[in-house]
Amino acid sequence: MEIAENILLTIATASTPLLIAALGELVVERSGVLNLGVEGMMVMGAVCGFVLTATTGSPWLGLIGAVFAAALFSLLFGFLTLSIATNQVASGLSLTLLGLGLSGLIGEKFVGIAGQKLPSLYIPGLSDIPLIGRLVFGQDPIFYISLALVVGVMWFLFRTRAGLTLRAIGDNHESAHALGIGVIRARYLAVLFGGACAGLAGAHLSLVYTPQWVENMTSGRGWIALALVVFASWRPWRVLAGAYLFGGVTIGQLHAQALGVGIPSQLLSALPYLATIAVLVIISRNRRLTLLNTPASLGRPFVPNR
Amino acid sequence: MKRSLSVLIASVALALAGNVTAADFKACFVYVGSKTDGGWTQAHDIGRLEAEKHFGGKVETVFVENIAEGPDADRAIERFARSGCDIIFTTSFGFMDPTLKVAKKFRKVKFEHATGYKTADNLTSYNSRFYEGRYIQGQIAAKMSKQGVAGYIASFPIPEVVQGINAFVLGAQTVNPDFKLKVVWVNTWFDAGKEADAAKALIDQGVDILTQHTDSTAPMQVAAERGIHAFGQASDMIAAGPKTQLTAIIDTWGAYYIKRIEAAMNGTWKSQSTWDGLVDGILTMAPYTNMPDDVKAMAMNTEAKIRSGDLAPFTGPINKQDGTPWLKAGERADDGTLLGLNFYVQGVDDKLPQ
């Protein structure tokens, strides 16, 4: 029984950074901006979180610092694409490249230093309940934040006026502008939120998942988060399902290998990608609904003409 | 007077020019990863720095990091060849064909490729018998494990990795013939998160010793957290697990780099194919820690025997995984077979990806 709990805990750890980064990007894309810099912002969050923790001794400060650093970093993308209307794809890609390089530079002196782990929740009694205790009451704080974010983003996008406005901007920025909505300002806020989420996801890597700093430690997780947003057709709960499916199959295939099932490991390694794409494509198979959810202005630069 | 002044100026200029090109030999390094990766590339960079220090100002070393295996490698190596490098070290298996291609174009430049098998008149291949260390680790694992099961986090099914897995099992079997090894392939050299996941999966399935052929210290950290023992890889990983690491295989390329640069400088450099081991100092074992004295003594004894040549890990009788005989009693595997090793020996609890 303990092994089941351990497996579920490992899955939660593997899925959380994907979920958080994807939720941030979802809000950005819902506003009509395509930021391909998730990987770069995430790795900046990871390095800043680790460096701050190592220098101040407090992983909490590291966590907060990571969120702010990545949000600040995303402002660069915001300035390029929103203020001077450069190509979003190119700017996002350069943000990723810059992030990977800059983080290597910042973290150079911190490679190999033993990190400090963000303390997990512990409620005497509750956390000790067999099977579900640690799962529900004993995880790291970022796990709980990630679930709160799912609910928060759903509520914001579909239950508040600001969310409606954001979606309107993403669907047709000219009309939104004509209605007097501050398109650029709203998009800046969305990009900042996306950056903060990517930073939080990065901090999860360097403060919870593997408390250490190594160059390029995101290893493509930012790109997986980006793909999740598209395959989840811009719906938060589907992002949640996709992230946990991906994490679940990843961990599941490792266990299958350790058990010695006779399936080639290359196929098993590809399984998380195949399974996630298949399931998300099936749940998004209603073309009309998918089109309805796709931000129509996604990736198009906006220049106010009057 | 005027004349002597111009002579003076000319001689000063000459002396200055002489200063600028103080290093009359240039050694260049192409890395697949970053020089601070804490493992593979860092070990090569430490070797480079040792060589630079050894030759004082006489040798200039240059490196380029994060070169992807593929067309990028062609460009990086060719740029080095054009820029006046006298000898170029390319330090990843996947650089083999690009290095060969550039070597054919630049006949006067000397090339050295790590862990491959192709050579040319001006291209040497060099490698390290990492598996010797794995054999010692296997023996230690069998002594230290209470469950009799170890976990192995593997990267890609290439001969170098298969050698390691087989040597580990063969070492363990000398202590406990029933010892079991669970292998998990992560299909990456470097992904801290995935390596940690694999470590957790293996521990959840009952292994109590962990070893890895991937480059991050994440598995060591997980082992420390769960309170089991583990082995480090490529660099000493004791900092990640002061109470966890039993020993580590440390790649020490420095002496080799010094030897080859020296040969290239005095004209004795020849193309060759070397595969050095513990005895040549190209790999060393990190201090044997966190184990009882008798286990430590056994490990040191085995290490000494491998150094002296009394013991070779791949010595018969050895059966293949399916039970068919591979090596007869006393027969030693030849290097050609080992360099192309693509099957498991008996006792590995895994199906080798083909």
Chai-1 contact restraints between the chains, C-beta under 6 A:
chainA,res_idxA,chainB,res_idxB,connection_type,confidence,min_distance_angstrom,max_distance_angstrom,comment,restraint_id
A,I3,B,D204,contact,1.0,0.0,6.0,A-B,restraint_1
A,N6,B,D204,contact,1.0,0.0,6.0,A-B,restraint_2
A,T10,B,K200,contact,1.0,0.0,6.0,A-B,restraint_3
A,A14,B,D197,contact,1.0,0.0,6.0,A-B,restraint_4
A,E108,B,T36,contact,1.0,0.0,6.0,A-B,restraint_5
A,V111,B,T36,contact,1.0,0.0,6.0,A-B,restraint_6
A,V111,B,G38,contact,1.0,0.0,6.0,A-B,restraint_7
A,G112,B,G38,contact,1.0,0.0,6.0,A-B,restraint_8
A,G112,B,A239,contact,1.0,0.0,6.0,A-B,restraint_9
A,A114,B,A239,contact,1.0,0.0,6.0,A-B,restraint_10
A,Y209,B,G193,contact,1.0,0.0,6.0,A-B,restraint_11
A,T210,B,A192,contact,1.0,0.0,6.0,A-B,restraint_12
A,T210,B,G193,contact,1.0,0.0,6.0,A-B,restraint_13
A,T210,B,A196,contact,1.0,0.0,6.0,A-B,restraint_14
A,T210,B,A218,contact,1.0,0.0,6.0,A-B,restraint_15
A,V214,B,G38,contact,1.0,0.0,6.0,A-B,restraint_16
A,V214,B,A192,contact,1.0,0.0,6.0,A-B,restraint_17
A,V214,B,S216,contact,1.0,0.0,6.0,A-B,restraint_18
A,E215,B,S34,contact,1.0,0.0,6.0,A-B,restraint_19
A,M217,B,A192,contact,1.0,0.0,6.0,A-B,restraint_20
A,S219,B,D191,contact,1.0,0.0,6.0,A-B,restraint_21
A,I251,B,D197,contact,1.0,0.0,6.0,A-B,restraint_22
A,L254,B,V184,contact,1.0,0.0,6.0,A-B,restraint_23
A,L254,B,D197,contact,1.0,0.0,6.0,A-B,restraint_24
A,L254,B,A198,contact,1.0,0.0,6.0,A-B,restraint_25
A,L254,B,A201,contact,1.0,0.0,6.0,A-B,restraint_26
A,H255,B,A201,contact,1.0,0.0,6.0,A-B,restraint_27
A,Q257,B,V184,contact,1.0,0.0,6.0,A-B,restraint_28
A,A258,B,K182,contact,1.0,0.0,6.0,A-B,restraint_29
A,A258,B,V184,contact,1.0,0.0,6.0,A-B,restraint_30
A,A258,B,A201,contact,1.0,0.0,6.0,A-B,restraint_31
A,A258,B,L202,contact,1.0,0.0,6.0,A-B,restraint_32
A,A258,B,Q205,contact,1.0,0.0,6.0,A-B,restraint_33
A,G260,B,D349,contact,1.0,0.0,6.0,A-B,restraint_34
A,G260,B,D350,contact,1.0,0.0,6.0,A-B,restraint_35
A,G262,B,K351,contact,1.0,0.0,6.0,A-B,restraint_36
A,P264,B,P353,contact,1.0,0.0,6.0,A-B,restraint_37
A,S265,B,W185,contact,1.0,0.0,6.0,A-B,restraint_38
A,S265,B,P353,contact,1.0,0.0,6.0,A-B,restraint_39
A,Q266,B,P353,contact,1.0,0.0,6.0,A-B,restraint_40
A,S269,B,N187,contact,1.0,0.0,6.0,A-B,restraint_41
